[in-house]
Amino acid sequence: TQSTWGLQNSLKEMATSAAAQQPKEDERVIDLTVFKDHIRYKIFSLLDQMPGEKDLLIDQQVLNLLMSAIGFSALKEQGVKDIYMIDDQIPMQETQQILFWCTPKIQIMRNIAKFILMCSQKGFQRSYLLALSPKRTAYSQEALEQSGVWQYKNCGFQF
């Protein structure tokens, strides 16, 4: 019985020692302020390239990033009228400027191209800016080239 008691004391001492070496909860939290500031700077500089009212079309990954770093009210202050998801059915709005901010997935590029071509066919005179995050890929550029929107003069591509 003494050896069991000694083992229990040793285990308690080890647990106490390990707990003392663990960082406190507030020391383990990662400060994301610098990251959020960088995201704000990037999105605000993109939005500044399109003065006035604009719509923001984004994919789910960018939405998660955006909402964690910037609130909708801050985007409104920068002239963003509405935010839409890039999917198969992008709504036709009358906004003259559209910023696409998305990941460079081929299906998303096809949806964007389909939207731009449809707007062109309906006679909408719009300016488009495409920002790909984290960066453009050869496949995403090829999808836009094959669809015929890469050479549009009213499209800007920001990578």
Secondary structure, DSSP 8 states (H G I E B T S, - for coil): -HHHHHHHHHHHHHHHHHHHHS--HHHHS---HHHHHHHHHHHHHHHHTS-S-EEEEE-HHHHHHHHHHS-HHHHHHTTEEEEEE-SS-------SEEEEEE---HHHHHHHHHHHHHHHHTT---EEEEEESS---HHHHHHHHHHT-TT-TTEEEE-
